[in-house]
Amino acid sequence: DTVPFALWSAAHHLDSLTDALWTTAEGLGDVDTTCAITGGVVAARTGLAGVPKEWLARREPLPAWVAEAAAEEPSQNGS
């Protein structure tokens, strides 16, 4: 049940990481696992731009390669 629910939640909120994670968490069950799966799927689509700025401000510093990878990320319009 975990993977199908996580994928369903991601599919219904592909453009909003926040909405996807709240929907997933409200489904109860194995919340940490379902949110990890859902978050990974949605973040693969949105990239770091999809993470709310408030969340980024409260996190631990990420390694330098993360910023480098984000700078190399292709645009959403395919160019």
PyMOL Python script that loads the backbone (N, CA, C, O; Angstrom):
from pymol import cmd

cmd.read_pdbstr("""\
ATOM      1  N   ASP A   1       0.806  -1.205   0.000  1.00  0.00           N
ATOM      2  CA  ASP A   1       0.000   0.000   0.000  1.00  0.00           C
ATOM      3  C   ASP A   1       0.847   1.266   0.000  1.00  0.00           C
ATOM      4  O   ASP A   1       0.404   2.306  -0.487  1.00  0.00           O
ATOM      5  N   THR A   2       2.062   1.188   0.542  1.00  0.00           N
ATOM      6  CA  THR A   2       2.905   2.374   0.690  1.00  0.00           C
ATOM      7  C   THR A   2       3.254   3.010  -0.647  1.00  0.00           C
ATOM      8  O   THR A   2       2.997   4.195  -0.857  1.00  0.00           O
ATOM      9  N   VAL A   3       3.833   2.238  -1.545  1.00  0.00           N
ATOM     10  CA  VAL A   3       4.292   2.796  -2.825  1.00  0.00           C
ATOM     11  C   VAL A   3       3.122   3.279  -3.682  1.00  0.00           C
ATOM     12  O   VAL A   3       3.187   4.395  -4.199  1.00  0.00           O
ATOM     13  N   PRO A   4       2.058   2.495  -3.858  1.00  0.00           N
ATOM     14  CA  PRO A   4       0.941   3.010  -4.659  1.00  0.00           C
ATOM     15  C   PRO A   4       0.362   4.319  -4.110  1.00  0.00           C
ATOM     16  O   PRO A   4       0.054   5.231  -4.877  1.00  0.00           O
ATOM     17  N   PHE A   5       0.214   4.412  -2.785  1.00  0.00           N
ATOM     18  CA  PHE A   5      -0.324   5.646  -2.207  1.00  0.00           C
ATOM     19  C   PHE A   5       0.630   6.810  -2.426  1.00  0.00           C
ATOM     20  O   PHE A   5       0.192   7.906  -2.775  1.00  0.00           O
ATOM     21  N   ALA A   6       1.922   6.593  -2.228  1.00  0.00           N
ATOM     22  CA  ALA A   6       2.904   7.664  -2.421  1.00  0.00           C
ATOM     23  C   ALA A   6       2.904   8.148  -3.865  1.00  0.00           C
ATOM     24  O   ALA A   6       2.969   9.351  -4.117  1.00  0.00           O
ATOM     25  N   LEU A   7       2.833   7.226  -4.805  1.00  0.00           N
ATOM     26  CA  LEU A   7       2.814   7.612  -6.218  1.00  0.00           C
ATOM     27  C   LEU A   7       1.513   8.322  -6.587  1.00  0.00           C
ATOM     28  O   LEU A   7       1.525   9.267  -7.376  1.00  0.00           O
ATOM     29  N   TRP A   8       0.402   7.876  -6.025  1.00  0.00           N
ATOM     30  CA  TRP A   8      -0.877   8.552  -6.259  1.00  0.00           C
ATOM     31  C   TRP A   8      -0.807   9.990  -5.755  1.00  0.00           C
ATOM     32  O   TRP A   8      -1.217  10.922  -6.447  1.00  0.00           O
ATOM     33  N   SER A   9      -0.289  10.157  -4.554  1.00  0.00           N
ATOM     34  CA  SER A   9      -0.188  11.489  -3.962  1.00  0.00           C
ATOM     35  C   SER A   9       0.717  12.391  -4.793  1.00  0.00           C
ATOM     36  O   SER A   9       0.391  13.555  -5.026  1.00  0.00           O
ATOM     37  N   ALA A  10       1.845  11.861  -5.236  1.00  0.00           N
ATOM     38  CA  ALA A  10       2.764  12.641  -6.075  1.00  0.00           C
ATOM     39  C   ALA A  10       2.100  13.022  -7.392  1.00  0.00           C
ATOM     40  O   ALA A  10       2.218  14.161  -7.842  1.00  0.00           O
ATOM     41  N   ALA A  11       1.408  12.077  -8.004  1.00  0.00           N
ATOM     42  CA  ALA A  11       0.775  12.332  -9.302  1.00  0.00           C
ATOM     43  C   ALA A  11      -0.291  13.418  -9.217  1.00  0.00           C
ATOM     44  O   ALA A  11      -0.515  14.149 -10.182  1.00  0.00           O
ATOM     45  N   HIS A  12      -0.939  13.523  -8.080  1.00  0.00           N
ATOM     46  CA  HIS A  12      -1.989  14.527  -7.920  1.00  0.00           C
ATOM     47  C   HIS A  12      -1.450  15.904  -7.528  1.00  0.00           C
ATOM     48  O   HIS A  12      -2.198  16.881  -7.513  1.00  0.00           O
ATOM     49  N   HIS A  13      -0.158  15.985  -7.213  1.00  0.00           N
ATOM     50  CA  HIS A  13       0.427  17.263  -6.778  1.00  0.00           C
ATOM     51  C   HIS A  13       1.827  17.438  -7.363  1.00  0.00           C
ATOM     52  O   HIS A  13       2.738  17.870  -6.657  1.00  0.00           O
ATOM     53  N   LEU A  14       2.009  17.113  -8.625  1.00  0.00           N
ATOM     54  CA  LEU A  14       3.341  17.146  -9.239  1.00  0.00           C
ATOM     55  C   LEU A  14       4.001  18.515  -9.222  1.00  0.00           C
ATOM     56  O   LEU A  14       5.228  18.598  -9.276  1.00  0.00           O
ATOM     57  N   ASP A  15       3.238  19.574  -9.149  1.00  0.00           N
ATOM     58  CA  ASP A  15       3.816  20.912  -9.196  1.00  0.00           C
ATOM     59  C   ASP A  15       3.890  21.597  -7.843  1.00  0.00           C
ATOM     60  O   ASP A  15       4.279  22.762  -7.763  1.00  0.00           O
ATOM     61  N   SER A  16       3.521  20.891  -6.773  1.00  0.00           N
ATOM     62  CA  SER A  16       3.552  21.502  -5.444  1.00  0.00           C
ATOM     63  C   SER A  16       4.067  20.501  -4.414  1.00  0.00           C
ATOM     64  O   SER A  16       3.339  19.608  -3.979  1.00  0.00           O
ATOM     65  N   LEU A  17       5.321  20.663  -4.036  1.00  0.00           N
ATOM     66  CA  LEU A  17       5.913  19.777  -3.034  1.00  0.00           C
ATOM     67  C   LEU A  17       5.165  19.881  -1.713  1.00  0.00           C
ATOM     68  O   LEU A  17       4.904  18.869  -1.062  1.00  0.00           O
ATOM     69  N   THR A  18       4.822  21.090  -1.319  1.00  0.00           N
ATOM     70  CA  THR A  18       4.110  21.291  -0.055  1.00  0.00           C
ATOM     71  C   THR A  18       2.773  20.555  -0.047  1.00  0.00           C
ATOM     72  O   THR A  18       2.472  19.823   0.896  1.00  0.00           O
ATOM     73  N   ASP A  19       1.977  20.746  -1.083  1.00  0.00           N
ATOM     74  CA  ASP A  19       0.674  20.070  -1.151  1.00  0.00           C
ATOM     75  C   ASP A  19       0.838  18.558  -1.194  1.00  0.00           C
ATOM     76  O   ASP A  19       0.078  17.825  -0.561  1.00  0.00           O
ATOM     77  N   ALA A  20       1.825  18.101  -1.936  1.00  0.00           N
ATOM     78  CA  ALA A  20       2.058  16.659  -2.040  1.00  0.00           C
ATOM     79  C   ALA A  20       2.399  16.057  -0.682  1.00  0.00           C
ATOM     80  O   ALA A  20       1.874  15.006  -0.316  1.00  0.00           O
ATOM     81  N   LEU A  21       3.272  16.720   0.059  1.00  0.00           N
ATOM     82  CA  LEU A  21       3.683  16.174   1.356  1.00  0.00           C
ATOM     83  C   LEU A  21       2.566  16.257   2.388  1.00  0.00           C
ATOM     84  O   LEU A  21       2.407  15.335   3.187  1.00  0.00           O
ATOM     85  N   TRP A  22       1.787  17.337   2.392  1.00  0.00           N
ATOM     86  CA  TRP A  22       0.672  17.424   3.332  1.00  0.00           C
ATOM     87  C   TRP A  22      -0.380  16.362   3.039  1.00  0.00           C
ATOM     88  O   TRP A  22      -0.895  15.724   3.957  1.00  0.00           O
ATOM     89  N   THR A  23      -0.695  16.176   1.780  1.00  0.00           N
ATOM     90  CA  THR A  23      -1.666  15.147   1.404  1.00  0.00           C
ATOM     91  C   THR A  23      -1.172  13.774   1.839  1.00  0.00           C
ATOM     92  O   THR A  23      -1.939  12.966   2.361  1.00  0.00           O
ATOM     93  N   THR A  24       0.099  13.521   1.622  1.00  0.00           N
ATOM     94  CA  THR A  24       0.678  12.230   1.984  1.00  0.00           C
ATOM     95  C   THR A  24       0.668  12.032   3.495  1.00  0.00           C
ATOM     96  O   THR A  24       0.299  10.962   3.979  1.00  0.00           O
ATOM     97  N   ALA A  25       1.070  13.050   4.237  1.00  0.00           N
ATOM     98  CA  ALA A  25       1.105  12.940   5.701  1.00  0.00           C
ATOM     99  C   ALA A  25      -0.291  12.733   6.279  1.00  0.00           C
ATOM    100  O   ALA A  25      -0.456  12.005   7.258  1.00  0.00           O
ATOM    101  N   GLU A  26      -1.286  13.365   5.685  1.00  0.00           N
ATOM    102  CA  GLU A  26      -2.659  13.211   6.165  1.00  0.00           C
ATOM    103  C   GLU A  26      -3.205  11.811   5.915  1.00  0.00           C
ATOM    104  O   GLU A  26      -4.209  11.419   6.510  1.00  0.00           O
ATOM    105  N   GLY A  27      -2.548  11.058   5.038  1.00  0.00           N
ATOM    106  CA  GLY A  27      -2.968   9.688   4.767  1.00  0.00           C
ATOM    107  C   GLY A  27      -2.572   8.718   5.862  1.00  0.00           C
ATOM    108  O   GLY A  27      -2.961   7.550   5.843  1.00  0.00           O
ATOM    109  N   LEU A  28      -1.789   9.212   6.822  1.00  0.00           N
ATOM    110  CA  LEU A  28      -1.309   8.410   7.954  1.00  0.00           C
ATOM    111  C   LEU A  28      -0.497   7.215   7.460  1.00  0.00           C
ATOM    112  O   LEU A  28       0.142   7.302   6.411  1.00  0.00           O
ATOM    113  N   GLY A  29      -0.508   6.121   8.181  1.00  0.00           N
ATOM    114  CA  GLY A  29       0.304   4.967   7.800  1.00  0.00           C
ATOM    115  C   GLY A  29       1.779   5.225   8.063  1.00  0.00           C
ATOM    116  O   GLY A  29       2.139   5.862   9.052  1.00  0.00           O
ATOM    117  N   ASP A  30       2.616   4.737   7.191  1.00  0.00           N
ATOM    118  CA  ASP A  30       4.071   4.853   7.309  1.00  0.00           C
ATOM    119  C   ASP A  30       4.500   6.208   6.742  1.00  0.00           C
ATOM    120  O   ASP A  30       5.090   6.281   5.664  1.00  0.00           O
ATOM    121  N   VAL A  31       4.197   7.274   7.478  1.00  0.00           N
ATOM    122  CA  VAL A  31       4.309   8.645   6.977  1.00  0.00           C
ATOM    123  C   VAL A  31       5.715   8.999   6.513  1.00  0.00           C
ATOM    124  O   VAL A  31       5.870   9.629   5.467  1.00  0.00           O
ATOM    125  N   ASP A  32       6.743   8.611   7.263  1.00  0.00           N
ATOM    126  CA  ASP A  32       8.095   9.002   6.850  1.00  0.00           C
ATOM    127  C   ASP A  32       8.474   8.371   5.517  1.00  0.00           C
ATOM    128  O   ASP A  32       9.116   9.015   4.687  1.00  0.00           O
ATOM    129  N   THR A  33       8.088   7.135   5.308  1.00  0.00           N
ATOM    130  CA  THR A  33       8.412   6.455   4.051  1.00  0.00           C
ATOM    131  C   THR A  33       7.583   6.993   2.895  1.00  0.00           C
ATOM    132  O   THR A  33       8.121   7.261   1.821  1.00  0.00           O
ATOM    133  N   THR A  34       6.277   7.153   3.102  1.00  0.00           N
ATOM    134  CA  THR A  34       5.443   7.654   2.010  1.00  0.00           C
ATOM    135  C   THR A  34       5.826   9.081   1.636  1.00  0.00           C
ATOM    136  O   THR A  34       5.818   9.428   0.455  1.00  0.00           O
ATOM    137  N   CYS A  35       6.157   9.909   2.612  1.00  0.00           N
ATOM    138  CA  CYS A  35       6.581  11.281   2.310  1.00  0.00           C
ATOM    139  C   CYS A  35       7.933  11.300   1.601  1.00  0.00           C
ATOM    140  O   CYS A  35       8.157  12.136   0.726  1.00  0.00           O
ATOM    141  N   ALA A  36       8.830  10.395   1.964  1.00  0.00           N
ATOM    142  CA  ALA A  36      10.126  10.329   1.283  1.00  0.00           C
ATOM    143  C   ALA A  36       9.944   9.962  -0.188  1.00  0.00           C
ATOM    144  O   ALA A  36      10.572  10.557  -1.064  1.00  0.00           O
ATOM    145  N   ILE A  37       9.092   8.993  -0.452  1.00  0.00           N
ATOM    146  CA  ILE A  37       8.843   8.579  -1.842  1.00  0.00           C
ATOM    147  C   ILE A  37       8.154   9.707  -2.611  1.00  0.00           C
ATOM    148  O   ILE A  37       8.586  10.082  -3.701  1.00  0.00           O
ATOM    149  N   THR A  38       7.089  10.238  -2.033  1.00  0.00           N
ATOM    150  CA  THR A  38       6.345  11.318  -2.687  1.00  0.00           C
ATOM    151  C   THR A  38       7.242  12.525  -2.927  1.00  0.00           C
ATOM    152  O   THR A  38       7.250  13.092  -4.020  1.00  0.00           O
ATOM    153  N   GLY A  39       7.988  12.912  -1.915  1.00  0.00           N
ATOM    154  CA  GLY A  39       8.881  14.061  -2.043  1.00  0.00           C
ATOM    155  C   GLY A  39       9.932  13.862  -3.114  1.00  0.00           C
ATOM    156  O   GLY A  39      10.256  14.794  -3.851  1.00  0.00           O
ATOM    157  N   GLY A  40      10.467  12.658  -3.205  1.00  0.00           N
ATOM    158  CA  GLY A  40      11.464  12.372  -4.235  1.00  0.00           C
ATOM    159  C   GLY A  40      10.899  12.489  -5.631  1.00  0.00           C
ATOM    160  O   GLY A  40      11.547  13.032  -6.526  1.00  0.00           O
ATOM    161  N   VAL A  41       9.690  11.982  -5.823  1.00  0.00           N
ATOM    162  CA  VAL A  41       9.055  12.043  -7.146  1.00  0.00           C
ATOM    163  C   VAL A  41       8.746  13.493  -7.524  1.00  0.00           C
ATOM    164  O   VAL A  41       9.062  13.930  -8.630  1.00  0.00           O
ATOM    165  N   VAL A  42       8.133  14.231  -6.607  1.00  0.00           N
ATOM    166  CA  VAL A  42       7.768  15.619  -6.910  1.00  0.00           C
ATOM    167  C   VAL A  42       9.019  16.480  -7.082  1.00  0.00           C
ATOM    168  O   VAL A  42       9.067  17.323  -7.978  1.00  0.00           O
ATOM    169  N   ALA A  43      10.025  16.280  -6.241  1.00  0.00           N
ATOM    170  CA  ALA A  43      11.259  17.066  -6.355  1.00  0.00           C
ATOM    171  C   ALA A  43      12.005  16.762  -7.649  1.00  0.00           C
ATOM    172  O   ALA A  43      12.703  17.627  -8.178  1.00  0.00           O
ATOM    173  N   ALA A  44      11.865  15.549  -8.158  1.00  0.00           N
ATOM    174  CA  ALA A  44      12.484  15.230  -9.447  1.00  0.00           C
ATOM    175  C   ALA A  44      11.873  16.085 -10.553  1.00  0.00           C
ATOM    176  O   ALA A  44      12.539  16.401 -11.539  1.00  0.00           O
ATOM    177  N   ARG A  45      10.633  16.451 -10.390  1.00  0.00           N
ATOM    178  CA  ARG A  45       9.969  17.314 -11.382  1.00  0.00           C
ATOM    179  C   ARG A  45      10.269  18.791 -11.133  1.00  0.00           C
ATOM    180  O   ARG A  45      10.590  19.520 -12.073  1.00  0.00           O
ATOM    181  N   THR A  46      10.171  19.241  -9.884  1.00  0.00           N
ATOM    182  CA  THR A  46      10.278  20.671  -9.589  1.00  0.00           C
ATOM    183  C   THR A  46      11.705  21.143  -9.347  1.00  0.00           C
ATOM    184  O   THR A  46      11.999  22.326  -9.519  1.00  0.00           O
ATOM    185  N   GLY A  47      12.594  20.237  -8.951  1.00  0.00           N
ATOM    186  CA  GLY A  47      13.949  20.651  -8.588  1.00  0.00           C
ATOM    187  C   GLY A  47      13.937  21.454  -7.296  1.00  0.00           C
ATOM    188  O   GLY A  47      12.924  21.500  -6.599  1.00  0.00           O
ATOM    189  N   LEU A  48      15.054  22.083  -6.977  1.00  0.00           N
ATOM    190  CA  LEU A  48      15.142  22.872  -5.748  1.00  0.00           C
ATOM    191  C   LEU A  48      14.186  24.057  -5.758  1.00  0.00           C
ATOM    192  O   LEU A  48      13.803  24.552  -4.698  1.00  0.00           O
ATOM    193  N   ALA A  49      13.803  24.511  -6.929  1.00  0.00           N
ATOM    194  CA  ALA A  49      12.866  25.635  -7.020  1.00  0.00           C
ATOM    195  C   ALA A  49      11.515  25.287  -6.411  1.00  0.00           C
ATOM    196  O   ALA A  49      10.763  26.184  -6.030  1.00  0.00           O
ATOM    197  N   GLY A  50      11.198  24.008  -6.314  1.00  0.00           N
ATOM    198  CA  GLY A  50       9.927  23.588  -5.746  1.00  0.00           C
ATOM    199  C   GLY A  50       9.912  23.525  -4.231  1.00  0.00           C
ATOM    200  O   GLY A  50       8.854  23.361  -3.624  1.00  0.00           O
ATOM    201  N   VAL A  51      11.083  23.656  -3.617  1.00  0.00           N
ATOM    202  CA  VAL A  51      11.172  23.614  -2.155  1.00  0.00           C
ATOM    203  C   VAL A  51      10.891  25.020  -1.622  1.00  0.00           C
ATOM    204  O   VAL A  51      11.548  25.972  -2.042  1.00  0.00           O
ATOM    205  N   PRO A  52       9.931  25.168  -0.709  1.00  0.00           N
ATOM    206  CA  PRO A  52       9.628  26.497  -0.174  1.00  0.00           C
ATOM    207  C   PRO A  52      10.866  27.160   0.431  1.00  0.00           C
ATOM    208  O   PRO A  52      11.672  26.505   1.092  1.00  0.00           O
ATOM    209  N   LYS A  53      11.004  28.462   0.197  1.00  0.00           N
ATOM    210  CA  LYS A  53      12.163  29.205   0.696  1.00  0.00           C
ATOM    211  C   LYS A  53      12.290  29.110   2.215  1.00  0.00           C
ATOM    212  O   LYS A  53      13.400  29.071   2.745  1.00  0.00           O
ATOM    213  N   GLU A  54      11.147  29.073   2.920  1.00  0.00           N
ATOM    214  CA  GLU A  54      11.185  28.961   4.386  1.00  0.00           C
ATOM    215  C   GLU A  54      11.829  27.643   4.813  1.00  0.00           C
ATOM    216  O   GLU A  54      12.559  27.601   5.803  1.00  0.00           O
ATOM    217  N   TRP A  55      11.560  26.572   4.070  1.00  0.00           N
ATOM    218  CA  TRP A  55      12.144  25.272   4.386  1.00  0.00           C
ATOM    219  C   TRP A  55      13.648  25.304   4.162  1.00  0.00           C
ATOM    220  O   TRP A  55      14.418  24.777   4.966  1.00  0.00           O
ATOM    221  N   LEU A  56      14.059  25.926   3.063  1.00  0.00           N
ATOM    222  CA  LEU A  56      15.491  26.010   2.770  1.00  0.00           C
ATOM    223  C   LEU A  56      16.218  26.838   3.823  1.00  0.00           C
ATOM    224  O   LEU A  56      17.357  26.528   4.173  1.00  0.00           O
ATOM    225  N   ALA A  57      15.575  27.885   4.332  1.00  0.00           N
ATOM    226  CA  ALA A  57      16.196  28.741   5.340  1.00  0.00           C
ATOM    227  C   ALA A  57      16.412  28.001   6.658  1.00  0.00           C
ATOM    228  O   ALA A  57      17.301  28.366   7.427  1.00  0.00           O
ATOM    229  N   ARG A  58      15.622  26.980   6.929  1.00  0.00           N
ATOM    230  CA  ARG A  58      15.708  26.255   8.205  1.00  0.00           C
ATOM    231  C   ARG A  58      16.547  24.983   8.138  1.00  0.00           C
ATOM    232  O   ARG A  58      16.699  24.295   9.148  1.00  0.00           O
ATOM    233  N   ARG A  59      17.075  24.671   7.008  1.00  0.00           N
ATOM    234  CA  ARG A  59      17.813  23.419   6.846  1.00  0.00           C
ATOM    235  C   ARG A  59      19.285  23.585   7.196  1.00  0.00           C
ATOM    236  O   ARG A  59      19.797  24.697   7.326  1.00  0.00           O
ATOM    237  N   GLU A  60      19.937  22.457   7.341  1.00  0.00           N
ATOM    238  CA  GLU A  60      21.389  22.464   7.497  1.00  0.00           C
ATOM    239  C   GLU A  60      21.998  22.825   6.149  1.00  0.00           C
ATOM    240  O   GLU A  60      21.396  22.566   5.107  1.00  0.00           O
ATOM    241  N   PRO A  61      23.186  23.421   6.160  1.00  0.00           N
ATOM    242  CA  PRO A  61      23.825  23.741   4.877  1.00  0.00           C
ATOM    243  C   PRO A  61      24.054  22.470   4.055  1.00  0.00           C
ATOM    244  O   PRO A  61      24.439  21.429   4.587  1.00  0.00           O
ATOM    245  N   LEU A  62      23.810  22.580   2.758  1.00  0.00           N
ATOM    246  CA  LEU A  62      24.033  21.456   1.856  1.00  0.00           C
ATOM    247  C   LEU A  62      25.445  21.528   1.290  1.00  0.00           C
ATOM    248  O   LEU A  62      26.037  22.607   1.242  1.00  0.00           O
ATOM    249  N   PRO A  63      25.992  20.395   0.862  1.00  0.00           N
ATOM    250  CA  PRO A  63      27.315  20.411   0.239  1.00  0.00           C
ATOM    251  C   PRO A  63      27.310  21.290  -1.017  1.00  0.00           C
ATOM    252  O   PRO A  63      26.265  21.486  -1.637  1.00  0.00           O
ATOM    253  N   ALA A  64      28.459  21.806  -1.380  1.00  0.00           N
ATOM    254  CA  ALA A  64      28.584  22.716  -2.523  1.00  0.00           C
ATOM    255  C   ALA A  64      28.080  22.091  -3.817  1.00  0.00           C
ATOM    256  O   ALA A  64      27.548  22.798  -4.672  1.00  0.00           O
ATOM    257  N   TRP A  65      28.236  20.769  -3.978  1.00  0.00           N
ATOM    258  CA  TRP A  65      27.830  20.140  -5.234  1.00  0.00           C
ATOM    259  C   TRP A  65      26.328  20.248  -5.476  1.00  0.00           C
ATOM    260  O   TRP A  65      25.889  20.173  -6.623  1.00  0.00           O
ATOM    261  N   VAL A  66      25.532  20.422  -4.424  1.00  0.00           N
ATOM    262  CA  VAL A  66      24.087  20.542  -4.599  1.00  0.00           C
ATOM    263  C   VAL A  66      23.756  21.848  -5.331  1.00  0.00           C
ATOM    264  O   VAL A  66      22.941  21.857  -6.254  1.00  0.00           O
ATOM    265  N   ALA A  67      24.387  22.938  -4.918  1.00  0.00           N
ATOM    266  CA  ALA A  67      24.162  24.220  -5.590  1.00  0.00           C
ATOM    267  C   ALA A  67      24.656  24.160  -7.030  1.00  0.00           C
ATOM    268  O   ALA A  67      24.028  24.715  -7.932  1.00  0.00           O
ATOM    269  N   GLU A  68      25.775  23.488  -7.240  1.00  0.00           N
ATOM    270  CA  GLU A  68      26.311  23.344  -8.596  1.00  0.00           C
ATOM    271  C   GLU A  68      25.341  22.549  -9.472  1.00  0.00           C
ATOM    272  O   GLU A  68      25.105  22.905 -10.626  1.00  0.00           O
ATOM    273  N   ALA A  69      24.787  21.482  -8.924  1.00  0.00           N
ATOM    274  CA  ALA A  69      23.839  20.660  -9.680  1.00  0.00           C
ATOM    275  C   ALA A  69      22.570  21.449  -9.990  1.00  0.00           C
ATOM    276  O   ALA A  69      22.009  21.320 -11.078  1.00  0.00           O
ATOM    277  N   ALA A  70      22.118  22.262  -9.040  1.00  0.00           N
ATOM    278  CA  ALA A  70      20.914  23.067  -9.258  1.00  0.00           C
ATOM    279  C   ALA A  70      21.143  24.095 -10.359  1.00  0.00           C
ATOM    280  O   ALA A  70      20.233  24.389 -11.134  1.00  0.00           O
ATOM    281  N   ALA A  71      22.343  24.638 -10.432  1.00  0.00           N
ATOM    282  CA  ALA A  71      22.656  25.629 -11.465  1.00  0.00           C
ATOM    283  C   ALA A  71      22.671  24.997 -12.855  1.00  0.00           C
ATOM    284  O   ALA A  71      22.405  25.669 -13.851  1.00  0.00           O
ATOM    285  N   GLU A  72      22.982  23.711 -12.915  1.00  0.00           N
ATOM    286  CA  GLU A  72      23.042  22.996 -14.188  1.00  0.00           C
ATOM    287  C   GLU A  72      21.700  22.404 -14.595  1.00  0.00           C
ATOM    288  O   GLU A  72      21.569  21.876 -15.699  1.00  0.00           O
ATOM    289  N   GLU A  73      20.704  22.485 -13.719  1.00  0.00           N
ATOM    290  CA  GLU A  73      19.394  21.881 -13.951  1.00  0.00           C
ATOM    291  C   GLU A  73      18.737  22.480 -15.191  1.00  0.00           C
ATOM    292  O   GLU A  73      18.668  23.702 -15.321  1.00  0.00           O
ATOM    293  N   PRO A  74      18.250  21.634 -16.107  1.00  0.00           N
ATOM    294  CA  PRO A  74      17.574  22.170 -17.295  1.00  0.00           C
ATOM    295  C   PRO A  74      16.288  22.889 -16.906  1.00  0.00           C
ATOM    296  O   PRO A  74      15.668  22.565 -15.893  1.00  0.00           O
ATOM    297  N   SER A  75      15.900  23.849 -17.703  1.00  0.00           N
ATOM    298  CA  SER A  75      14.678  24.595 -17.405  1.00  0.00           C
ATOM    299  C   SER A  75      13.458  23.704 -17.606  1.00  0.00           C
ATOM    300  O   SER A  75      13.535  22.678 -18.282  1.00  0.00           O
ATOM    301  N   GLN A  76      12.337  24.097 -17.017  1.00  0.00           N
ATOM    302  CA  GLN A  76      11.098  23.326 -17.104  1.00  0.00           C
ATOM    303  C   GLN A  76      10.484  23.364 -18.503  1.00  0.00           C
ATOM    304  O   GLN A  76       9.650  22.520 -18.830  1.00  0.00           O
ATOM    305  N   ASN A  77      10.884  24.333 -19.335  1.00  0.00           N
ATOM    306  CA  ASN A  77      10.274  24.431 -20.657  1.00  0.00           C
ATOM    307  C   ASN A  77      11.038  23.651 -21.719  1.00  0.00           C
ATOM    308  O   ASN A  77      10.740  23.758 -22.909  1.00  0.00           O
ATOM    309  N   GLY A  78      12.023  22.864 -21.289  1.00  0.00           N
ATOM    310  CA  GLY A  78      12.734  21.985 -22.205  1.00  0.00           C
ATOM    311  C   GLY A  78      13.920  22.608 -22.902  1.00  0.00           C
ATOM    312  O   GLY A  78      14.554  21.943 -23.722  1.00  0.00           O
ATOM    313  N   SER A  79      14.251  23.857 -22.612  1.00  0.00           N
ATOM    314  CA  SER A  79      15.398  24.487 -23.268  1.00  0.00           C
ATOM    315  C   SER A  79      16.643  24.392 -22.428  1.00  0.00           C
ATOM    316  O   SER A  79      17.700  24.873 -22.835  1.00  0.00           O
TER     317      SER A  79
END
""", "prot")
cmd.dss("prot")
cmd.show_as("cartoon", "prot")
cmd.util.cbc("prot")
cmd.orient("prot")
